[in-house]
Structures are given as structure tokens and as C-alpha cells.
Amino acid sequence: MIALYILALLACFVLLARVVDLFFISSLDKISKDLKLSSDAAGATLMAVGSSAPELFVALFAVIKPGDHQVIGIGSIVGSAIFNLLVIVGAAALVKKAKLTWQPVVRDLIFYTGAVAFLIWFIWDGTLTIGEASVLLAFYVAYVIAVVYWRKILPYTDNSEGFVEEEGTDTKGIIGVFDKVLGLFFPKIEKYYWIFFISIFIIAGVSWVLVELAVSISNTLHIPESIIALTVLAIGTSIPDLFSSLIVAKQGRGEMAVSNAIGSNIFDILVGLGLPFLIVMLLSGGSISTGGDLTSSSIILFASVILLFVLLIFSRWRVGKFTGIILLSLYIFYVVREIIIL
């Protein structure tokens, strides 16, 4: 039975990756052009939605599912944030050296640090209230406003391009079969608003299946749901971000890889947690128990943000092999720690 669960997990991860990469992101790119959004605003809003949609829906269905499974939603977002910061940034740094534009990086790290601090503060007592969920969403609105006006505060040149599509999408094997089957459900690219809504529907459905699989695996192996969420779900839902970041890093645009990893983390914590919890609490009233012990992982995330900030300052905003090795080693330490405390 556990073998079937693992195969189903892998199938869901591949399906999410292909839907997001081939359809969802491309539709968001065209919608952002219709809305005449700047590259900064599009990246902070639509691109963040595109890269973080799986985590958002996993959190939503975990909160909705009866039986106090919200730890799956919170754990997948915290685990994904750790993976994005340490693995994606670390891997991008190993692939190719990059000189970062410090102004937007400082902005994102300031808001990211604030987001993680709010997260630790709010889950410390084991509950999340309507007011706390509202603070998370309000802080994201503040971040979007800061993104739009940051150039006026600290002028800089945008060296990155907007959305990045994978090269060579004519894939073969199992991935090719996935792509062909998915193509049957989507209209031509000119109908990108329909593509957007169909993508949302598929991502939501797969996310619901992931929550059910996480609960089943946890019950079968007698492993805490928080551990499954912090590791397996977090890595699986972050794979699309990892691949796209490695692609742009190889193209010499490591700055984009770093910015996307940090920006998507800000969305994950503030909107990925704030929105689902706020919706459920507005409908049911009261507060929601966060469940499980996620405080230590959140503290590790906070320490990782500070470490990255210090590394970038001392390296004069350059990332390379040294930065990559430190970040990847820290993630290995984190995973080993989670396994030991089982």
C-alpha cells in the first residue's frame, strides 16, 4: 500500500510541475501584460501566485479537512520556505556565480524577515486568530506597495526579465505522456484566461489529493503529519521552483533565481497561510489550532534568513560556490535533524 502512496505522490508532483510550468505561468504572463503591470509588480503578485499556488491550495484543503490536519498546511509552507531559501538559492549559487542588485534583495529580505518573525510570534501559543491572519495579509499588501515604489526610495536598474519559460518543452517518456494528456484539457494559448482558470482547477484538485495522501502516509507509517509536510510535501511542491531557478542560473541570471526564491517565500507565509486560515475562521468563527511542533522549524527558517543576509553583506552581494555549499549543508543538517527527532 505504501508503494502505491509513493507512486501517487510522485505523479502528483510531476502533474503540478507541468501544469504550473507549461500553462499557469504562461497564462499569468499574458494576463500581467493585459493589466499593464510593471515587472516588479507582476513578480510580487502574479508570478508569486504562479510559483506558490500548490502550497496555497495544500494549506487551504488541510485547514478545511475535518480532523485537525492544519499542521500539514503550515508544515508544507514552512518546509517549502526552508527548501527555497537553502536549496534553491544554494543550488543556483553553485551553478554559476552572480552579482546581486542589493536594493531589491534588501527589500525582500527585510519583508521576509518580518514575515518569519510574525509566523513565529503567531504560532508560538499553538493558535492562529482572525486578527493574526489579517496581519499577515496586510503585511503582504505592504510588501506589494513597497515593491512598486522601491525604485523611488533606492533607485536601481532591473537586470532581470519577467517570466521565464522552460526551453525545449518537447519532452519524451513519462513526462511527455503527462504533457500530451494535459494538452487535451487546455485550449489554445490565445484563450489564456480559460487556461488560467483550468490550471487553478487542476492545481486545486491535485493539492487536495496531496493532503489526503499525506494523512494516509502519516497514519500508515505512524509518522507525525508535520514531518511529512515539512519534508516530502515541501520538497515536492517546490520542485518546479528549483528547476526554473536552475535554468535561469545557468543562463547567467542567478539574481532572478535568488529573487524568485525569496519572493515566493514571502507569498507562501503571508498569503499561503493568512488567506486560507482567514477564510475558514470567518466562516466558522473563533481561532484555529496550528497543531504539531513547528516552532523549532520556524526558528531554523528565521536563522537561515539572517545567515543569508550576513553572507550577502560580507560577500558584497555576490553568490558563488562558498555560499551555495553553506546553504545546502544547512539544509542537509535540517533534514537529518528532522529524521533524528522522529
N, C-alpha and C positions, 0 to 999 in steps of 0.2 A: 504493500500500500504506500509506504513512504517513497518508493521509487516513482510511483505514479504522481505523487505530490511534487516531487522534484522536477519531473518532466513537465508537469503543468506550470510550475513556476518559471522554468526556462522559456517555455512557449509564451507565457505572458510577458516576460521581459523583452523577448525578441519582438513581439507584436507591438508593445509600447514604443520600442525604439524606432521601428519602421513607420508607424503612424505619425509619431512626432517629427521624425526627420524628413519623411517624404511628402507629407501632406499638411500637418498642422502648422509647422514653421513657415512653409511657403505661403500658405493662405494668410497667416498673420503679417508676413512681409508685404503682401499686396494690400491688405486692409490698412496697414500703417501708412502706406502711400496715399490711399484714399483719404485718410484722416489728416494727411499732411503733417505727420509728427516728425520732429527732429530725430536724429539718430540716437541722441541721449534719451529723449522721452520714450521713443519706441523700445529701446533696450531695457529701460527701467520698468516698463509696463507690459507691452505685448510680448517681447522676447522673454521676459521673466515668466509670463504666463505659459508660454510655449514650452520652456525647459522645465518648468516646475508643476505642470498640470498633473502628472501622475501622483506626486506627493500630496498635492492639494486634495485630489479625489480619494486617495487612500485615507487621509486624515478624516475627511467628511464621512465616509462609509464606516470607518472604525468608531466614530462618535455615535453614529446613528444605530449601529448594530446593537441589539439588546445583549446584556450580559457584561457590561463594563469592559469593553475592549478598546477604549480610547487610548490606552498606552501604546497600541500598535500605531496609531496615527502620529502621536507625539514622538515615539521612538524612531519611526521611519524618517521623520523630518530632522530630528537631532542627529541621527546616524548619517543621513544624507548630507547634512551640513558639514559634519566632520570629514566625510569622504570627499566632498567637493573641495574643501579647503586644503586638506592634506594630500590627497591622492591626485586630484585633477591639477591643482597648482603645482604640486611636486613633479608629476609626470611631464607637464608642459615645460617646466624649468629644465628637466633632464633632456628633453628632446632638442631644445635649442635655446641658447641664451637670448635674453630680451631686456631691453631698457624700457622701463615703465614710465609713463607720464604721471608724475607724482600727484598732481592736483586731483584728478578723479579717483585715484587709488586712496588718497587720504579721505576724501568724501565718503567713499564706500566703506572703508574700514571704520570710520567714526560711527556711521549708522549701523554697521554690522556689530560693532562692539556694544552699542546701545541696545540693539535687538536681543543679543545674547544675554545682556545684563537683565533686561526686562523678563526674558524667559526664565532665568534662574530665580529671580525675585518672585515671579508669579507661581511657579510650580513648587517652590520651597515648602509650602504648607500642604501640598498634595491636592489643591483645588484650584480651579480657574473660574473667575466670576465674569459676569457680563461687563462690568467696568474694566476689568483687566483685558478682556478680549477686545474691547473698544479702543483701549490704549494702544494695543498692538496695531490695529488697523489705522488709527490716527497717526501713529509714528511712520507707517508706510506712506501715507499721504504726504507727510512732511518730507520724506525721502524723495518722492517723485518731484515735489516742488523744488527741493534742493538740486536735483539733477538738472531740471530745466534752467535754473538761474545760476548754477555754479560757475559757469564761464564768466559771468559778470563779476563774481566775487574773486575768483582766482583764474584769470584768463589762461587758456591752453589751446593747443591745436589737436584736433581729433585725428589720430593716426590710424584708427581702425575703421573698418567698413561695417555696414549694418549686419544684415542676416547672412549667415554662411550656409550654403547648401553643400552636401557631400558631393565629391567628384566620383564619377563612374558609378552611377546608380544601377547599371545593367548587371545585377548580381546573379550568381548561379547557385545551385544547390538548394539547401533548405531555405535560406534567406530569399532566394529567387522565387521559390514557391510561395512564401509569405507575401512577397511583393505583388505577384500576379493575382493571388486571391484577394488581397486588399484592393487592388486596382478595379475589381469588379464592383466594389461598393462606392466608388468615388466617381463623380462626374469629371468633365474636362476642366483644366486649370482655370479657364475663363470664368467658371462658376465657383469662384473661391470662397464666397460666403457660405455656399452649401457645403463645400469641403471643410470649412471651419466647424460648422455645426455637426457634421457627420463624425469628424475627428473627436470632438468633445464627447459625443455619444459613445464611441468605441473606447476612448480612454477611460471614461467613467465606468463602462461595463467591465473592462479588464481590471481596473482598480478594485472594483467590488469583488471580483474573483480572487485577487491577491489577498484581500483581507480575510476571506473565507479560508484560503489555503494557509495563511499564517496561523489562524486559530486551530486548524486541523493538525498542522505540523507540530504546533506547541503542545496540543493535547496528546498526540501520538508519541512524541519523544520526551514528553514531560520537561520541556524546556520553557522557561518564562517567555511570555509573549514579547516582553520588552527586548530580550536578547535577539529574537528572530527579527524584530523590527529594526533594531539598531545596526544589525549586520546584513542579513540576507536581503530584506526588503530595501534597505537604504542603498546597498550596492547595486541591486537590480534596477531600481528606478533612476539611478544616477549614471548608468552605463551610456545612455545617449549623450549626456553632457561630456563624459570622458572622451568618447570617440570624436565628437565635433571639436573639442578643445585640442586634442592631439593633431587633428587635421590642420587647424589654423596655426598651431605652434610650429609644425613642420614647414608651413608656408612663410614662416618668419614673423608671424603676428601673435607672439606669445602674450603680448599685452591684452589682446582681445580674450584669450583663454583665461587669464587671471581675472579680468573684469567680469566676464560672464559667470565664472565660478562664484565670485563674491556676491555679485548682484542677484543671482538666482537664490543664494542662501538667504539674503535679506528678505526676498519674497516668500521663501519657504517658511521662515519663522514668523514673520509678521502677518502675512495673509494666509499661508497654508495652515497655520494654527488658529489665528484670530477669527477668520471668516467661518469655518465650519463650527467652531465652538460657539460663536456668537449666534449663528442661525439656530442651532439646537437649543441654546439657552433662552432665546427669545420665544421659541415655540413651546418649550416645556417649563421655563422659569427656573429660578434658583441658580446654583452653581454646579460644576461638573468636577468629579474627582479625576485627577490626572492619572492615578494608578501607577503602580510599579515604582522602582527607584531609578529615576532618570537624572537626578540632581548631579551625581558624580560625572556622568557623561556630558552634561551641560557645562560643568566646570572645566572639563578637559577641552571642550569646544572653545570656551572663553580664553583659556590659557593658550590655545593654538592661535587664536586671533592676535593676542598680544605678542606671541612669539614671532608670527609672520610680520607684524608691524615693526618689531625690533630688527629682524633680519633685513627687511627692506631699507630701513633707515641706515643701518651700518654698511649695507652693500650699495648705498646711494641709488636705490630704486632699480637695481639690476637683479635679475633672477638667472641662475645657472645651475650647474651640477651640485654645487655645495648646498644651495637652498633646497633643491629637489631631494637630495639624499636625506637631509634633516627632516623634511616634511613627511616623506614616505616612511622613514624609520619610526617617526612618531605614530603614524597610523598603524604600523605593524605592532608596536607596543600596545596601542589601544585595543586592537583585536585580540592579541594574546591575553591581555588583562581581562577582557570580557569572557574569554573561554575559561580562564583560570577560576573566575568567581562563580561559574555555573554551579 
